[in-house]
């Protein structure tokens, strides 16, 4: 669970619309728990962290 701040327009997304949250992945609004006052997003695709591989070397 991550708590953060959003642009107001993201609270108005329809179910099925997809957005990318920087450096985290792609998300879609939760059809059951999301409201315009308290939006809830589900991650559908995570992003790879290629910098972690470079740092290990």
QUIBELRA-V276969 format. One line per field, one symbol per residue. phi: phi as a letter, one per 30 degrees, with the letter a starting at -180 (. if undefined). A space follows every 50 residues. Layout:
phi = ???
This chain:
phi = .bcacbdedddcddejdbbcceiclcbbdddccdbddbdbbcdcbdcdcd ddddddd
